Amino acid sequence: MIPLWVLGRTPDSVVLLRECDGVLQQCGIDRGVVAVNTFWGAAEQFRIWNGSELRKKLLGRGWLEILYPALNDLVVYRIGRKALGRADQEDGKDRLGLGEKTALALYRRAAWTALAVIETLPHPEAAAS
């Protein structure tokens, strides 16, 4: 298992990651990915995370940090609770316009590119075999 922690800008986001890391270490999981969720602001606005000892510790242990792209908030509102994979499918109501579909396609591409870094981590299950 490779944990993926989607980080917000609140102190709780870092505190909960610290607690989760303790549990993960007890389970023998030393590496993971922290996704700085830029929906909540630019990377430099994540001051609590950027200045934390936890960040230094995790990155020093081999955790990776990625910038997770933001999806336009108006598109988020239009999508509502639909799954992102089906958000642009025609269902007869609440159809996305061309601009919204374009924003969604660009977001998906950027998200997949950002998440591709996970494939560079060694898989613990393979190492244990």
C-alpha positions as CSV (number, residue, x, y, z in Angstrom):
1,M,0.0,0.0,0.0
2,I,1.2,3.5,-0.8
3,P,-0.7,6.1,1.1
4,L,-1.8,9.3,-0.6
5,W,-2.6,12.2,1.7
6,V,-4.5,15.1,0.2
7,L,-3.4,18.1,2.1
8,G,-5.4,21.2,3.0
9,R,-4.2,24.4,4.5
10,T,-5.6,23.9,8.0
11,P,-3.5,22.8,11.0
12,D,-5.7,19.7,11.3
13,S,-4.4,18.5,7.9
14,V,-0.9,18.3,9.2
15,V,-1.9,17.1,12.7
16,L,-3.9,14.2,11.3
17,L,-1.1,13.3,8.9
18,R,1.3,13.1,11.8
19,E,-1.1,10.8,13.6
20,C,-1.7,8.7,10.5
21,D,2.0,8.5,9.9
22,G,2.5,6.9,13.3
23,V,0.0,4.2,12.5
24,L,1.4,3.6,9.1
25,Q,4.9,3.2,10.5
26,Q,3.5,0.6,13.0
27,C,2.2,-1.3,9.9
28,G,5.6,-1.1,8.2
29,I,4.7,1.6,5.7
30,D,7.5,4.2,5.5
31,R,6.7,6.0,2.2
32,G,3.8,7.8,0.7
33,V,2.7,10.8,-1.2
34,V,1.5,14.1,0.1
35,A,-0.7,15.9,-2.5
36,V,-0.8,19.7,-1.8
37,N,-4.4,20.4,-2.9
38,T,-4.1,23.7,-4.8
39,F,-7.8,24.1,-4.8
40,W,-7.2,25.7,-1.4
41,G,-4.4,28.0,-2.7
42,A,-1.0,28.2,-4.3
43,A,1.8,26.0,-2.8
44,E,3.4,28.9,-0.9
45,Q,0.1,29.5,0.9
46,F,0.5,26.1,2.7
47,R,2.6,27.8,5.4
48,I,1.8,25.4,8.1
49,W,2.8,22.4,6.1
50,N,5.8,24.1,4.4
51,G,7.3,25.1,7.7
52,S,6.5,21.9,9.6
53,E,9.0,19.4,11.0
54,L,6.7,16.7,9.8
55,R,7.3,17.8,6.2
56,K,11.1,17.6,6.7
57,K,10.8,14.2,8.4
58,L,8.5,12.6,5.7
59,L,10.4,14.0,2.7
60,G,13.6,12.8,4.4
61,R,12.2,9.3,4.7
62,G,11.3,9.2,1.0
63,W,7.8,10.5,0.9
64,L,7.0,12.4,-2.2
65,E,5.2,15.8,-2.4
66,I,3.1,16.7,-5.4
67,L,1.1,19.7,-6.4
68,Y,-2.5,18.5,-7.0
69,P,-4.2,20.7,-9.5
70,A,-7.3,22.8,-8.7
71,L,-10.5,22.3,-10.6
72,N,-12.4,25.5,-11.3
73,D,-14.8,26.1,-8.5
74,L,-17.7,26.8,-10.8
75,V,-17.2,23.5,-12.5
76,V,-17.0,21.8,-9.1
77,Y,-20.4,23.5,-8.3
78,R,-21.9,22.3,-11.6
79,I,-20.7,18.7,-11.2
80,G,-22.1,18.5,-7.7
81,R,-21.8,15.0,-6.3
82,K,-21.2,13.2,-9.7
83,A,-18.1,11.1,-10.0
84,L,-15.4,12.9,-11.9
85,G,-15.2,10.0,-14.4
86,R,-18.8,10.5,-15.4
87,A,-19.2,14.3,-14.8
88,D,-19.2,15.2,-18.5
89,Q,-21.5,12.4,-19.6
90,E,-24.9,13.5,-21.0
91,D,-27.6,12.5,-18.6
92,G,-30.4,14.8,-19.8
93,K,-30.0,17.4,-17.0
94,D,-27.3,19.7,-15.7
95,R,-25.2,19.3,-18.9
96,L,-21.8,20.8,-18.8
97,G,-21.1,23.5,-21.4
98,L,-18.1,23.5,-23.7
99,G,-16.0,25.6,-21.4
100,E,-16.8,23.4,-18.4
101,K,-16.0,20.3,-20.4
102,T,-12.7,21.8,-21.5
103,A,-11.8,22.8,-17.9
104,L,-12.7,19.3,-16.7
105,A,-10.6,17.7,-19.5
106,L,-7.6,19.9,-18.6
107,Y,-8.0,19.2,-14.9
108,R,-8.1,15.4,-15.5
109,R,-4.9,15.5,-17.6
110,A,-3.1,17.6,-15.0
111,A,-4.3,15.4,-12.2
112,W,-3.2,12.2,-13.9
113,T,0.2,13.8,-14.6
114,A,0.6,14.8,-11.0
115,L,-0.4,11.4,-9.7
116,A,1.9,9.5,-12.1
117,V,4.7,10.1,-9.6
118,I,3.2,7.4,-7.4
119,E,4.4,4.8,-10.0
120,T,8.0,5.8,-9.2
121,L,7.7,4.6,-5.6
122,P,8.7,1.0,-5.0
123,H,5.7,-1.1,-4.1
124,P,6.0,-2.5,-0.6
125,E,4.3,-5.8,-1.6
126,A,6.8,-6.4,-4.3
127,A,9.7,-5.8,-2.0
128,A,8.2,-8.2,0.6
129,S,8.0,-11.1,-1.9
